[in-house]
């Protein structure tokens, strides 16, 4: 009963993400998982393409801030517009795949969901214990991370930006396909 009370309390809280809501593309998966008695999600992202601004701090870890974010495929024009007047800081082009964190009622429930994630093609997934909670973390391996601007100047050619947009959109499509497969296996439609 304690797990159900905790689940109810967590799911009633407002979304703390920068967007203030669950990504539209991952909402069906989150809803299916949260509808099951033995699980609730604590965070999620459907995958995204972004530009990150890295600020150097003397003797400290570099601080990173979002400069441009899209949870959908992007166009070359959108990227060019975002890079029209780049700041002096280093700008990283970044693409990351789907990520979801699920609190599980038991180790057995976590193992069941972990096996479904692996069946859907997620290679990076694992169970952890956090403050007496059993958490499942599922992360897609699709990723890009490279510098493209610094000192107010774009460092790469327009041809390379075109290539980068294509690769990032393809990787975002792959993470969405795995997410759809995961949704189907969680629903029990196919293995």
C-alpha positions in Angstrom: 0.0 0.0 0.0 2.9 2.3 0.7 4.1 2.1 -2.9 0.6 3.0 -4.2 0.4 6.0 -1.9 3.8 7.2 -2.9 2.9 6.7 -6.6 -0.2 8.7 -6.2 1.7 11.5 -4.5 4.5 11.7 -7.0 2.2 11.6 -10.1 0.1 14.4 -8.5 3.1 16.8 -8.3 3.6 19.4 -11.1 6.2 18.7 -13.8 9.6 20.2 -12.8 11.2 19.9 -16.3 12.2 23.0 -18.3 9.3 22.4 -20.6 6.8 22.1 -17.7 5.2 19.1 -19.3 5.9 15.6 -20.6 7.2 15.5 -24.2 4.3 14.8 -26.5 6.2 12.0 -28.3 6.8 10.0 -25.0 3.4 10.7 -23.4 1.8 7.4 -24.6 4.7 5.3 -23.2 4.6 7.3 -19.9 0.8 6.9 -19.6 1.0 3.1 -20.3 3.7 2.6 -17.7 1.9 4.8 -15.1 -1.3 2.8 -15.7 0.3 -0.3 -14.4 0.1 -0.9 -10.7 3.7 -1.8 -10.1 5.3 1.2 -11.8 5.5 5.0 -12.0 7.7 7.3 -14.0 9.8 9.9 -12.3 11.4 11.6 -15.4 11.4 11.1 -19.2 12.6 12.6 -22.5 11.6 11.5 -26.0 15.0 12.5 -27.3 16.1 15.9 -28.5 18.4 17.9 -30.6 20.0 20.9 -29.0 22.7 23.5 -29.0 24.5 23.8 -25.7 26.4 26.9 -24.6 29.5 26.0 -22.5 30.8 28.7 -20.2 34.3 28.3 -18.9 34.8 28.8 -15.2 38.3 29.2 -14.0 39.4 26.2 -12.0 35.8 24.8 -12.0 33.8 22.4 -14.1 32.3 24.0 -17.2 28.7 25.1 -16.9 26.4 24.2 -19.8 23.2 26.0 -20.7 20.6 25.3 -23.4 20.9 27.6 -26.4 18.4 25.9 -28.7 16.2 22.8 -28.1 13.9 20.7 -30.3 12.2 17.5 -29.4 11.3 17.0 -33.1 13.5 16.7 -36.2 15.1 20.0 -37.2 15.7 21.7 -40.5 18.9 23.3 -41.8 17.1 26.6 -41.7 16.3 26.3 -38.0 19.9 25.4 -37.2 21.2 28.3 -39.3 18.8 30.7 -37.6 20.0 29.5 -34.1 23.6 30.1 -35.2 23.1 33.5 -36.8 24.8 35.4 -34.0 26.5 32.8 -31.9 27.7 33.9 -28.5 31.4 33.9 -27.5 31.1 30.7 -25.5 31.7 27.3 -27.1 28.5 26.0 -28.7 28.0 22.2 -28.8 25.7 20.5 -31.2 24.1 17.7 -29.2 21.6 15.0 -29.9 20.5 12.6 -27.2 18.1 9.6 -27.4 15.1 8.7 -25.2 15.6 8.4 -21.5 13.1 7.3 -18.9 13.3 6.6 -15.2 10.7 4.3 -13.6 10.2 3.5 -9.9 9.2 -0.1 -9.5 7.3 -1.8 -6.7 9.6 -4.8 -6.6 12.8 -6.2 -8.0 10.8 -8.7 -10.0 8.6 -5.9 -11.5 11.8 -4.0 -12.4 13.3 -7.1 -14.1 10.2 -7.7 -16.2 10.2 -4.1 -17.5 14.0 -4.3 -18.0 13.6 -7.4 -20.2 10.9 -5.6 -22.2 13.2 -2.6 -22.7 15.9 -5.0 -23.9 13.4 -6.7 -26.3 12.6 -3.3 -27.7 16.3 -2.7 -28.5 17.5 -0.6 -25.6 21.1 -1.7 -24.8 21.7 0.7 -21.9 19.2 0.0 -19.2 19.7 -1.0 -15.6 18.2 -1.3 -12.1 19.4 0.7 -9.2 18.4 1.2 -5.6 18.0 4.8 -4.6 16.9 5.6 -1.0 15.1 2.3 -0.6 13.5 2.7 -4.0 14.0 0.3 -6.9 14.6 2.4 -10.0 14.9 1.4 -13.6 16.8 3.7 -16.0 16.4 3.2 -19.7 18.6 5.3 -22.0 18.9 5.0 -25.8 22.4 4.9 -27.1 21.7 7.3 -30.0 23.9 10.4 -29.4 26.0 13.2 -31.0 28.1 15.7 -29.1 30.5 18.0 -30.9 31.6 21.7 -30.9 30.4 23.7 -33.9 30.9 27.4 -32.8 33.2 29.4 -30.6 34.2 33.0 -30.2 31.1 34.2 -32.0 32.0 32.2 -35.1 30.6 29.0 -36.6 33.5 26.5 -37.0 32.0 24.2 -39.6 30.9 24.6 -43.2 27.3 24.8 -44.4 27.8 21.3 -46.1 28.8 19.9 -42.7 25.8 21.5 -41.0 23.5 19.9 -43.6 25.2 16.5 -42.9 24.8 17.1 -39.1 21.1 17.8 -39.4 20.6 14.7 -41.5 22.5 12.5 -39.0 20.8 14.0 -36.0 17.3 13.6 -37.5 18.1 10.0 -38.4 19.3 9.2 -34.9 16.2 10.9 -33.4 14.1 8.7 -35.7 15.9 5.6 -34.5 15.3 6.5 -30.9 11.6 7.1 -31.6 11.3 3.7 -33.3 12.8 1.9 -30.3 10.4 3.9 -28.1 7.4 2.7 -30.2 8.6 -0.9 -30.0 8.9 -0.5 -26.2 5.4 1.0 -26.0 4.1 -2.0 -28.0 5.8 -4.6 -25.8 4.8 -2.9 -22.6 1.2 -2.9 -23.9 1.7 -6.6 -24.8 1.1 -6.2 -28.5 4.3 -7.9 -29.7 7.6 -9.2 -28.5 
